[in-house]
Amino acid sequence: MKRTMALGLSLLLALSLTACGQKTEEPAPQEETPVQETPAEDPITTRIAALKGPTAMGMVKLMSDDPQSANGPMYDFTLAGAADEVTPALIKGDLDMACVPANLASVLYNKTEGQIVTLAVNTLGVLYVVENGNAVTSMADLAGKTIVAAGKGSTPEYALRYLLSENGIDPDTDVVIDWKSEHAECVAALASGAATIALLPQPFVTVAQTKIDGLRMALDLTAEWDALDNGSGMITGVVVARTAFTEEHPTAVEAFLADYAESVAWVNENTADAAALISQYGIIETAPVAEKALPHCNIVCITGSEMQAKLSGYLQVLFDAEPSSVGGALPGDDFYYGA
């Protein structure tokens, strides 16, 4: 028994000594995974072109402000008289963005196999039915009438025929559409009395009203389109960019969209000052005409999912009328930036 007690004491002593000398091992500290930060984008100068007319009007405040970055101007603007002065430079990469007709944006998307993306709708419809008289107050009133118009084979024809059809009027049998080669001919026909009803865009409407007493805007085709309540919209112009540019310079794209939205808001809220700038930059010849036309030019900045809904519906109408008007096929979802 003494031996057993001795062994027990020895074992307890050994366990005690072991416990006192043993160090509790702490778990190794976890190394934090470094956060991968997106490198800051170096400021660049974004090269933008616009066509003289309504699609450039919303940009004048931004052009006038001429914002600067640490490396120089944030924007380099070019104004052109026709789309064919702009599109080659955009495709070649000599421009980063451009304000172009809505259907042309789709044509460019198809031509470049998706290398063009739409950033924003910048102009809704600018087409009006004008009348030297008081016979027309609705689309239905156009039945049996003669309408002089320019733009056969392009947006004015497709839009007019679509709206007539949607209002129960056969554009081939229920009305006479007298196609002219240019809008100035329509104004001349009204001025001479050869016609009393015409389809005209702004600012030609305002110019015509300065020459013809009593000429009134009988129908706003944008409002007539909206009245169909089909989710789409009548659209004149959009802002497009090279897809590669949006991928390489997302910060510059977002900065532009914010700046452009502010410019559009200012233009719509300050028509007199905006008209002076519009005339100064030669977008419309005189400030009084620009000021009178501006409220009817539907200058907007619509982006994202709303842009896609309105623009895709509009392009569908054009495609149904003539597939070549949108480049032979409707654009894919990648055509709509941020949607």
LUMKOL-444765 format. One record per residue (C-alpha): residue number from 1; residue in one letter; chain; x, z, y. Coordinates in pm, 1 decimal, decimal comma, padded with zeros to 6 digits, always signed. Example, Ala and Ser with C-alpha at 12.3 -4.5 7.8 and 13.67 -1.06 7.14 Angstrom:
<nufis>
{1; 'A'; 'A'; {+01230,0; +00780,0; -00450,0}};
{2; 'S'; 'A'; {+01367,0; +00714,0; -00106,0}};
</nufis>
This chain:
<nufis>
{1; 'M'; 'A'; {+00000,0; +00000,0; +00000,0}};
{2; 'K'; 'A'; {+00284,0; +00071,9; +00239,2}};
{3; 'R'; 'A'; {+00420,7; -00270,3; +00156,7}};
{4; 'T'; 'A'; {+00082,0; -00433,1; +00234,7}};
{5; 'M'; 'A'; {+00057,3; -00250,9; +00566,6}};
{6; 'A'; 'A'; {+00411,2; -00356,8; +00654,3}};
{7; 'L'; 'A'; {+00331,6; -00719,4; +00579,0}};
{8; 'G'; 'A'; {+00017,5; -00698,1; +00791,8}};
{9; 'L'; 'A'; {+00205,2; -00550,3; +01085,5}};
{10; 'S'; 'A'; {+00476,7; -00814,1; +01050,2}};
{11; 'L'; 'A'; {+00214,3; -01090,4; +01051,0}};
{12; 'L'; 'A'; {+00037,9; -00948,7; +01356,8}};
{13; 'L'; 'A'; {+00369,0; -00913,4; +01536,4}};
{14; 'A'; 'A'; {+00464,2; -01269,6; +01453,1}};
{15; 'L'; 'A'; {+00127,6; -01399,8; +01574,2}};
{16; 'S'; 'A'; {+00154,5; -01193,9; +01893,0}};
{17; 'L'; 'A'; {+00502,9; -01320,6; +01967,7}};
{18; 'T'; 'A'; {+00393,5; -01677,6; +01898,6}};
{19; 'A'; 'A'; {+00092,4; -01646,1; +02129,9}};
{20; 'C'; 'A'; {+00300,1; -01496,0; +02411,3}};
{21; 'G'; 'A'; {+00561,5; -01766,8; +02391,1}};
{22; 'Q'; 'A'; {+00320,7; -02063,7; +02357,2}};
{23; 'K'; 'A'; {+00242,3; -02266,3; +02671,8}};
{24; 'T'; 'A'; {-00095,1; -02431,9; +02708,7}};
{25; 'E'; 'A'; {-00041,4; -02802,9; +02752,7}};
{26; 'E'; 'A'; {-00226,7; -02944,4; +03053,4}};
{27; 'P'; 'A'; {-00372,5; -03294,7; +03014,1}};
{28; 'A'; 'A'; {-00157,1; -03558,1; +03173,7}};
{29; 'P'; 'A'; {-00286,3; -03653,2; +03518,1}};
{30; 'Q'; 'A'; {-00483,9; -03977,7; +03517,7}};
{31; 'E'; 'A'; {-00327,2; -04248,3; +03726,4}};
{32; 'E'; 'A'; {-00577,8; -04388,9; +03975,4}};
{33; 'T'; 'A'; {-00634,9; -04761,2; +03948,5}};
{34; 'P'; 'A'; {-00545,4; -04909,6; +04283,8}};
{35; 'V'; 'A'; {-00842,8; -05067,3; +04465,2}};
{36; 'Q'; 'A'; {-00798,0; -05438,9; +04494,3}};
{37; 'E'; 'A'; {-00865,7; -05517,4; +04857,7}};
{38; 'T'; 'A'; {-00953,9; -05868,8; +04963,3}};
{39; 'P'; 'A'; {-00674,8; -05988,3; +05188,2}};
{40; 'A'; 'A'; {-00782,4; -06013,7; +05550,3}};
{41; 'E'; 'A'; {-00861,7; -06368,3; +05649,3}};
{42; 'D'; 'A'; {-00636,1; -06509,4; +05917,4}};
{43; 'P'; 'A'; {-00841,6; -06627,5; +06216,8}};
{44; 'I'; 'A'; {-00882,8; -07003,4; +06222,2}};
{45; 'T'; 'A'; {-01039,6; -07259,5; +06451,2}};
{46; 'T'; 'A'; {-01356,5; -07397,0; +06293,7}};
{47; 'R'; 'A'; {-01408,0; -07765,4; +06377,4}};
{48; 'I'; 'A'; {-01775,7; -07844,6; +06441,4}};
{49; 'A'; 'A'; {-01952,5; -08167,4; +06537,9}};
{50; 'A'; 'A'; {-02309,0; -08216,1; +06660,9}};
{51; 'L'; 'A'; {-02520,6; -08514,3; +06757,9}};
{52; 'K'; 'A'; {-02645,9; -08543,4; +07114,0}};
{53; 'G'; 'A'; {-03011,4; -08446,5; +07113,6}};
{54; 'P'; 'A'; {-03219,5; -08153,5; +06987,0}};
{55; 'T'; 'A'; {-02987,9; -08063,9; +06696,0}};
{56; 'A'; 'A'; {-02708,2; -07976,0; +06940,9}};
{57; 'M'; 'A'; {-02919,0; -07780,7; +07189,9}};
{58; 'G'; 'A'; {-02900,7; -07445,1; +07014,5}};
{59; 'M'; 'A'; {-02522,8; -07452,7; +07022,7}};
{60; 'V'; 'A'; {-02468,6; -07476,7; +07399,5}};
{61; 'K'; 'A'; {-02431,2; -07103,9; +07465,2}};
{62; 'L'; 'A'; {-02167,8; -07081,0; +07193,7}};
{63; 'M'; 'A'; {-01991,4; -07384,3; +07338,9}};
{64; 'S'; 'A'; {-02001,5; -07231,9; +07685,4}};
{65; 'D'; 'A'; {-01876,4; -06888,9; +07572,9}};
{66; 'D'; 'A'; {-01577,4; -07045,1; +07393,7}};
{67; 'P'; 'A'; {-01494,7; -06728,9; +07193,9}};
{68; 'Q'; 'A'; {-01126,9; -06667,4; +07126,7}};
{69; 'S'; 'A'; {-00941,9; -06504,3; +06839,6}};
{70; 'A'; 'A'; {-00587,8; -06367,9; +06837,5}};
{71; 'N'; 'A'; {-00471,6; -06712,1; +06726,8}};
{72; 'G'; 'A'; {-00667,9; -06916,7; +06979,0}};
{73; 'P'; 'A'; {-01019,7; -07064,7; +07001,4}};
{74; 'M'; 'A'; {-01259,4; -06974,8; +06721,8}};
{75; 'Y'; 'A'; {-01440,4; -07307,5; +06754,6}};
{76; 'D'; 'A'; {-01356,8; -07666,7; +06840,9}};
{77; 'F'; 'A'; {-01672,7; -07864,0; +06928,0}};
{78; 'T'; 'A'; {-01725,9; -08239,4; +06922,8}};
{79; 'L'; 'A'; {-02041,0; -08415,0; +07045,3}};
{80; 'A'; 'A'; {-02124,7; -08757,4; +06904,0}};
{81; 'G'; 'A'; {-02387,7; -09020,0; +06974,4}};
{82; 'A'; 'A'; {-02458,4; -09118,4; +06614,5}};
{83; 'A'; 'A'; {-02425,7; -08973,8; +06265,6}};
{84; 'D'; 'A'; {-02182,9; -09242,3; +06150,6}};
{85; 'E'; 'A'; {-01931,5; -09104,1; +06402,1}};
{86; 'V'; 'A'; {-01944,8; -08766,9; +06227,1}};
{87; 'T'; 'A'; {-01989,7; -08811,5; +05854,2}};
{88; 'P'; 'A'; {-01658,9; -08987,3; +05772,9}};
{89; 'A'; 'A'; {-01461,3; -08709,9; +05945,0}};
{90; 'L'; 'A'; {-01658,7; -08444,0; +05759,3}};
{91; 'I'; 'A'; {-01601,4; -08607,5; +05421,5}};
{92; 'K'; 'A'; {-01229,5; -08657,3; +05491,2}};
{93; 'G'; 'A'; {-01187,0; -08292,7; +05592,9}};
{94; 'D'; 'A'; {-01121,5; -08360,1; +05961,4}};
{95; 'L'; 'A'; {-01431,9; -08151,8; +06038,0}};
{96; 'D'; 'A'; {-01542,8; -07824,2; +05882,5}};
{97; 'M'; 'A'; {-01908,5; -07821,9; +05988,6}};
{98; 'A'; 'A'; {-02158,8; -08060,5; +06142,3}};
{99; 'C'; 'A'; {-02515,2; -08065,2; +06272,9}};
{100; 'V'; 'A'; {-02686,1; -08361,5; +06104,4}};
{101; 'P'; 'A'; {-03034,8; -08487,4; +06014,7}};
{102; 'A'; 'A'; {-03182,3; -08295,5; +05721,6}};
{103; 'N'; 'A'; {-03211,2; -08593,5; +05488,9}};
{104; 'L'; 'A'; {-02853,2; -08701,5; +05567,7}};
{105; 'A'; 'A'; {-02730,7; -08362,8; +05447,0}};
{106; 'S'; 'A'; {-02884,1; -08437,5; +05106,8}};
{107; 'V'; 'A'; {-02737,4; -08788,2; +05107,3}};
{108; 'L'; 'A'; {-02390,6; -08644,8; +05175,4}};
{109; 'Y'; 'A'; {-02433,1; -08382,3; +04903,9}};
{110; 'N'; 'A'; {-02508,9; -08654,9; +04649,6}};
{111; 'K'; 'A'; {-02239,5; -08889,2; +04779,6}};
{112; 'T'; 'A'; {-01969,1; -08621,6; +04754,4}};
{113; 'E'; 'A'; {-02099,0; -08477,4; +04425,8}};
{114; 'G'; 'A'; {-02180,7; -08137,2; +04571,5}};
{115; 'Q'; 'A'; {-01899,0; -08100,3; +04822,7}};
{116; 'I'; 'A'; {-02141,3; -08044,9; +05111,8}};
{117; 'V'; 'A'; {-02348,0; -07727,3; +05154,5}};
{118; 'T'; 'A'; {-02625,5; -07648,7; +05403,8}};
{119; 'L'; 'A'; {-02567,7; -07334,7; +05612,4}};
{120; 'A'; 'A'; {-02883,5; -07329,7; +05822,5}};
{121; 'V'; 'A'; {-03185,7; -07520,6; +05942,2}};
{122; 'N'; 'A'; {-03128,9; -07564,7; +06314,0}};
{123; 'T'; 'A'; {-03420,6; -07783,1; +06425,6}};
{124; 'L'; 'A'; {-03774,7; -07801,9; +06292,6}};
{125; 'G'; 'A'; {-03989,4; -08106,2; +06364,2}};
{126; 'V'; 'A'; {-03960,5; -08278,4; +06700,6}};
{127; 'L'; 'A'; {-04222,2; -08550,3; +06635,5}};
{128; 'Y'; 'A'; {-04541,8; -08567,3; +06839,9}};
{129; 'V'; 'A'; {-04841,0; -08795,9; +06855,2}};
{130; 'V'; 'A'; {-04887,9; -08865,2; +07226,3}};
{131; 'E'; 'A'; {-05191,6; -09022,2; +07384,6}};
{132; 'N'; 'A'; {-05284,3; -09169,1; +07717,9}};
{133; 'G'; 'A'; {-05641,8; -09048,7; +07683,0}};
{134; 'N'; 'A'; {-05841,4; -08775,2; +07510,3}};
{135; 'A'; 'A'; {-05965,2; -08926,9; +07185,5}};
{136; 'V'; 'A'; {-05720,0; -08749,6; +06952,8}};
{137; 'T'; 'A'; {-05736,4; -08374,6; +06893,0}};
{138; 'S'; 'A'; {-05682,0; -08367,5; +06513,8}};
{139; 'M'; 'A'; {-05520,2; -08575,2; +06240,3}};
{140; 'A'; 'A'; {-05868,2; -08691,7; +06138,6}};
{141; 'D'; 'A'; {-05912,1; -08851,4; +06480,7}};
{142; 'L'; 'A'; {-05634,4; -09100,0; +06399,9}};
{143; 'A'; 'A'; {-05856,6; -09283,7; +06151,1}};
{144; 'G'; 'A'; {-05929,7; -09632,3; +06281,0}};
{145; 'K'; 'A'; {-05666,6; -09606,5; +06556,1}};
{146; 'T'; 'A'; {-05345,2; -09800,7; +06624,2}};
{147; 'I'; 'A'; {-05025,5; -09596,3; +06654,4}};
{148; 'V'; 'A'; {-04703,6; -09743,4; +06791,8}};
{149; 'A'; 'A'; {-04396,7; -09586,0; +06635,5}};
{150; 'A'; 'A'; {-04026,3; -09635,7; +06568,2}};
{151; 'G'; 'A'; {-03829,7; -09523,8; +06265,0}};
{152; 'K'; 'A'; {-03976,6; -09730,8; +05983,8}};
{153; 'G'; 'A'; {-03796,9; -09653,2; +05659,2}};
{154; 'S'; 'A'; {-03679,9; -09313,7; +05783,1}};
{155; 'T'; 'A'; {-03811,4; -08965,4; +05855,0}};
{156; 'P'; 'A'; {-04077,1; -09061,9; +06117,4}};
{157; 'E'; 'A'; {-04246,0; -09298,3; +05872,0}};
{158; 'Y'; 'A'; {-04229,8; -09061,3; +05575,2}};
{159; 'A'; 'A'; {-04355,7; -08764,5; +05777,6}};
{160; 'L'; 'A'; {-04641,6; -08957,8; +05938,8}};
{161; 'R'; 'A'; {-04758,0; -09114,2; +05612,0}};
{162; 'Y'; 'A'; {-04741,2; -08777,2; +05433,4}};
{163; 'L'; 'A'; {-04947,5; -08598,5; +05696,4}};
{164; 'L'; 'A'; {-05203,9; -08876,5; +05714,7}};
{165; 'S'; 'A'; {-05243,0; -08871,9; +05335,9}};
{166; 'E'; 'A'; {-05269,9; -08492,4; +05322,0}};
{167; 'N'; 'A'; {-05549,6; -08514,2; +05577,7}};
{168; 'G'; 'A'; {-05746,3; -08769,6; +05377,9}};
{169; 'I'; 'A'; {-05636,2; -09079,3; +05571,0}};
{170; 'D'; 'A'; {-05489,6; -09375,8; +05385,7}};
{171; 'P'; 'A'; {-05187,3; -09481,7; +05596,5}};
{172; 'D'; 'A'; {-05216,0; -09840,0; +05468,9}};
{173; 'T'; 'A'; {-05586,0; -09903,4; +05526,3}};
{174; 'D'; 'A'; {-05734,3; -09636,8; +05754,4}};
{175; 'V'; 'A'; {-05491,1; -09673,6; +06047,8}};
{176; 'V'; 'A'; {-05267,9; -09941,1; +06196,7}};
{177; 'I'; 'A'; {-04905,8; -09836,4; +06245,1}};
{178; 'D'; 'A'; {-04733,3; -10081,0; +06478,9}};
{179; 'W'; 'A'; {-04363,1; -10037,3; +06408,1}};
{180; 'K'; 'A'; {-04116,4; -10095,7; +06691,6}};
{181; 'S'; 'A'; {-03738,5; -10117,3; +06663,4}};
{182; 'E'; 'A'; {-03671,1; -09819,0; +06892,2}};
{183; 'H'; 'A'; {-03849,8; -09537,3; +07072,1}};
{184; 'A'; 'A'; {-03796,2; -09697,9; +07414,8}};
{185; 'E'; 'A'; {-04022,3; -09986,3; +07304,6}};
{186; 'C'; 'A'; {-04297,2; -09737,8; +07225,1}};
{187; 'V'; 'A'; {-04266,9; -09588,2; +07572,7}};
{188; 'A'; 'A'; {-04280,3; -09937,8; +07726,5}};
{189; 'A'; 'A'; {-04596,9; -10018,6; +07529,4}};
{190; 'L'; 'A'; {-04760,1; -09701,1; +07658,1}};
{191; 'A'; 'A'; {-04648,1; -09768,1; +08015,4}};
{192; 'S'; 'A'; {-04786,1; -10123,9; +08011,8}};
{193; 'G'; 'A'; {-05118,1; -10020,2; +07861,7}};
{194; 'A'; 'A'; {-05056,1; -10225,5; +07547,1}};
{195; 'A'; 'A'; {-05088,6; -09901,8; +07350,4}};
{196; 'T'; 'A'; {-05256,1; -09566,6; +07412,4}};
{197; 'I'; 'A'; {-05126,3; -09371,7; +07109,5}};
{198; 'A'; 'A'; {-04764,9; -09338,2; +06995,9}};
{199; 'L'; 'A'; {-04545,9; -09133,7; +06765,6}};
{200; 'L'; 'A'; {-04245,0; -09007,5; +06962,4}};
{201; 'P'; 'A'; {-03973,4; -08743,4; +06921,0}};
{202; 'Q'; 'A'; {-03851,1; -08506,1; +07188,3}};
{203; 'P'; 'A'; {-03697,0; -08560,4; +07438,4}};
{204; 'F'; 'A'; {-03852,9; -08911,7; +07448,8}};
{205; 'V'; 'A'; {-04193,6; -08743,6; +07486,2}};
{206; 'T'; 'A'; {-04082,8; -08565,4; +07801,1}};
{207; 'V'; 'A'; {-03913,5; -08877,3; +07940,9}};
{208; 'A'; 'A'; {-04230,9; -09077,4; +07877,3}};
{209; 'Q'; 'A'; {-04442,7; -08815,5; +08053,5}};
{210; 'T'; 'A'; {-04230,2; -08854,1; +08367,3}};
{211; 'K'; 'A'; {-04313,6; -09226,0; +08369,3}};
{212; 'I'; 'A'; {-04676,2; -09231,7; +08256,0}};
{213; 'D'; 'A'; {-04939,4; -09026,8; +08437,1}};
{214; 'G'; 'A'; {-05177,2; -08848,0; +08205,4}};
{215; 'L'; 'A'; {-04971,6; -08889,9; +07888,4}};
{216; 'R'; 'A'; {-05025,6; -08580,7; +07676,3}};
{217; 'M'; 'A'; {-04900,5; -08435,0; +07351,4}};
{218; 'A'; 'A'; {-05207,6; -08474,7; +07132,6}};
{219; 'L'; 'A'; {-05060,9; -08352,6; +06801,3}};
{220; 'D'; 'A'; {-04749,3; -08154,6; +06711,7}};
{221; 'L'; 'A'; {-04653,9; -08281,4; +06364,9}};
{222; 'T'; 'A'; {-04460,7; -07960,3; +06294,0}};
{223; 'A'; 'A'; {-04776,9; -07755,9; +06349,6}};
{224; 'E'; 'A'; {-04977,1; -08002,6; +06140,8}};
{225; 'W'; 'A'; {-04726,2; -07965,5; +05857,7}};
{226; 'D'; 'A'; {-04733,9; -07585,5; +05881,7}};
{227; 'A'; 'A'; {-05114,3; -07597,1; +05864,8}};
{228; 'L'; 'A'; {-05085,5; -07736,5; +05510,7}};
{229; 'D'; 'A'; {-04942,0; -07395,5; +05414,1}};
{230; 'N'; 'A'; {-04747,5; -07532,1; +05117,6}};
{231; 'G'; 'A'; {-04432,2; -07324,3; +05167,5}};
{232; 'S'; 'A'; {-04224,2; -07611,6; +05299,5}};
{233; 'G'; 'A'; {-04157,5; -07711,2; +05657,3}};
{234; 'M'; 'A'; {-04099,0; -08020,4; +05865,1}};
{235; 'I'; 'A'; {-03729,4; -08025,7; +05945,4}};
{236; 'T'; 'A'; {-03523,9; -08246,9; +06174,4}};
{237; 'G'; 'A'; {-03171,9; -08106,2; +06160,7}};
{238; 'V'; 'A'; {-02944,0; -07873,0; +05968,1}};
{239; 'V'; 'A'; {-02592,3; -07732,9; +05992,4}};
{240; 'V'; 'A'; {-02375,6; -07834,6; +05697,9}};
{241; 'A'; 'A'; {-02022,0; -07745,4; +05594,8}};
{242; 'R'; 'A'; {-01768,0; -07861,7; +05344,2}};
{243; 'T'; 'A'; {-01808,8; -07654,3; +05029,3}};
{244; 'A'; 'A'; {-01432,0; -07605,8; +05010,8}};
{245; 'F'; 'A'; {-01431,7; -07461,3; +05363,0}};
{246; 'T'; 'A'; {-01698,8; -07203,7; +05277,7}};
{247; 'E'; 'A'; {-01501,1; -07097,3; +04971,5}};
{248; 'E'; 'A'; {-01167,4; -07073,1; +05152,8}};
{249; 'H'; 'A'; {-01296,7; -06912,1; +05474,5}};
{250; 'P'; 'A'; {-01608,3; -06703,1; +05401,0}};
{251; 'T'; 'A'; {-01539,5; -06469,2; +05693,6}};
{252; 'A'; 'A'; {-01526,6; -06760,9; +05937,4}};
{253; 'V'; 'A'; {-01854,9; -06894,8; +05798,5}};
{254; 'E'; 'A'; {-02033,4; -06560,7; +05837,3}};
{255; 'A'; 'A'; {-01893,0; -06519,6; +06188,7}};
{256; 'F'; 'A'; {-02022,1; -06863,3; +06283,9}};
{257; 'L'; 'A'; {-02370,5; -06796,8; +06148,0}};
{258; 'A'; 'A'; {-02392,4; -06472,4; +06345,4}};
{259; 'D'; 'A'; {-02263,9; -06637,9; +06663,8}};
{260; 'Y'; 'A'; {-02490,9; -06937,5; +06618,6}};
{261; 'A'; 'A'; {-02800,8; -06721,9; +06567,8}};
{262; 'E'; 'A'; {-02722,1; -06541,7; +06894,5}};
{263; 'S'; 'A'; {-02673,7; -06873,1; +07074,1}};
{264; 'V'; 'A'; {-03008,9; -07006,9; +06948,6}};
{265; 'A'; 'A'; {-03188,6; -06690,0; +07056,9}};
{266; 'W'; 'A'; {-03032,7; -06713,6; +07404,9}};
{267; 'V'; 'A'; {-03126,7; -07081,3; +07442,2}};
{268; 'N'; 'A'; {-03489,1; -07014,1; +07353,8}};
{269; 'E'; 'A'; {-03510,6; -06714,0; +07587,3}};
{270; 'N'; 'A'; {-03329,1; -06869,6; +07885,2}};
{271; 'T'; 'A'; {-03458,1; -07225,9; +07907,2}};
{272; 'A'; 'A'; {-03354,1; -07294,6; +08267,0}};
{273; 'D'; 'A'; {-02994,1; -07180,7; +08216,2}};
{274; 'A'; 'A'; {-02982,8; -07349,0; +07876,0}};
{275; 'A'; 'A'; {-03112,0; -07674,1; +08024,6}};
{276; 'A'; 'A'; {-02830,3; -07669,3; +08280,0}};
{277; 'L'; 'A'; {-02574,9; -07638,6; +07998,5}};
{278; 'I'; 'A'; {-02751,2; -07905,7; +07790,9}};
{279; 'S'; 'A'; {-02721,9; -08145,3; +08085,0}};
{280; 'Q'; 'A'; {-02364,6; -08035,6; +08159,5}};
{281; 'Y'; 'A'; {-02254,1; -08125,3; +07806,5}};
{282; 'G'; 'A'; {-02440,9; -08457,7; +07815,2}};
{283; 'I'; 'A'; {-02676,7; -08365,5; +07530,9}};
{284; 'I'; 'A'; {-02971,7; -08469,1; +07749,8}};
{285; 'E'; 'A'; {-02904,9; -08651,2; +08074,5}};
{286; 'T'; 'A'; {-03088,5; -08434,5; +08326,3}};
{287; 'A'; 'A'; {-03155,7; -08062,1; +08339,1}};
{288; 'P'; 'A'; {-03524,1; -08095,7; +08445,8}};
{289; 'V'; 'A'; {-03600,7; -08312,9; +08140,9}};
{290; 'A'; 'A'; {-03406,1; -08074,9; +07915,8}};
{291; 'E'; 'A'; {-03591,6; -07772,2; +08054,1}};
{292; 'K'; 'A'; {-03931,6; -07931,7; +08002,8}};
{293; 'A'; 'A'; {-03844,6; -08062,1; +07653,9}};
{294; 'L'; 'A'; {-03669,8; -07754,5; +07521,8}};
{295; 'P'; 'A'; {-03977,6; -07542,0; +07437,5}};
{296; 'H'; 'A'; {-04107,5; -07831,9; +07224,5}};
{297; 'C'; 'A'; {-03784,4; -07898,6; +07033,8}};
{298; 'N'; 'A'; {-03831,8; -07617,1; +06780,7}};
{299; 'I'; 'A'; {-03471,7; -07493,1; +06795,5}};
{300; 'V'; 'A'; {-03417,4; -07234,1; +06518,7}};
{301; 'C'; 'A'; {-03155,4; -07075,2; +06296,8}};
{302; 'I'; 'A'; {-03308,6; -07031,0; +05951,1}};
{303; 'T'; 'A'; {-03080,1; -06928,6; +05666,5}};
{304; 'G'; 'A'; {-03082,9; -06804,2; +05307,1}};
{305; 'S'; 'A'; {-03390,4; -06815,8; +05085,3}};
{306; 'E'; 'A'; {-03625,1; -06910,3; +05370,7}};
{307; 'M'; 'A'; {-03401,7; -07207,7; +05448,4}};
{308; 'Q'; 'A'; {-03409,5; -07315,8; +05084,4}};
{309; 'A'; 'A'; {-03787,9; -07288,5; +05058,7}};
{310; 'K'; 'A'; {-03856,1; -07491,8; +05372,8}};
{311; 'L'; 'A'; {-03581,6; -07749,5; +05326,1}};
{312; 'S'; 'A'; {-03631,0; -07811,3; +04954,2}};
{313; 'G'; 'A'; {-04003,4; -07869,9; +05008,4}};
{314; 'Y'; 'A'; {-03933,8; -08113,1; +05289,4}};
{315; 'L'; 'A'; {-03675,0; -08304,4; +05085,6}};
{316; 'Q'; 'A'; {-03923,4; -08321,8; +04797,9}};
{317; 'V'; 'A'; {-04170,6; -08501,5; +05026,0}};
{318; 'L'; 'A'; {-03902,0; -08750,5; +05130,5}};
{319; 'F'; 'A'; {-03790,9; -08798,7; +04770,1}};
{320; 'D'; 'A'; {-04145,9; -08868,3; +04655,9}};
{321; 'A'; 'A'; {-04183,0; -09126,7; +04932,8}};
{322; 'E'; 'A'; {-03842,4; -09290,4; +04885,8}};
{323; 'P'; 'A'; {-03567,3; -09139,9; +04665,0}};
{324; 'S'; 'A'; {-03290,5; -09319,7; +04853,9}};
{325; 'S'; 'A'; {-03384,8; -09128,8; +05170,5}};
{326; 'V'; 'A'; {-03225,4; -08815,7; +05018,5}};
{327; 'G'; 'A'; {-02944,8; -08990,4; +04831,9}};
{328; 'G'; 'A'; {-03131,9; -09077,7; +04513,6}};
{329; 'A'; 'A'; {-03173,6; -08723,3; +04382,0}};
{330; 'L'; 'A'; {-03277,6; -08382,7; +04505,1}};
{331; 'P'; 'A'; {-02983,8; -08144,0; +04564,7}};
{332; 'G'; 'A'; {-02917,6; -07850,5; +04332,1}};
{333; 'D'; 'A'; {-02933,5; -07481,9; +04423,6}};
{334; 'D'; 'A'; {-02565,4; -07490,7; +04526,9}};
{335; 'F'; 'A'; {-02671,9; -07704,0; +04824,9}};
{336; 'Y'; 'A'; {-02829,7; -07398,2; +04989,8}};
{337; 'Y'; 'A'; {-02565,9; -07154,5; +05118,3}};
{338; 'G'; 'A'; {-02655,0; -06788,5; +05075,5}};
{339; 'A'; 'A'; {-02992,7; -06857,1; +04912,9}};
</nufis>
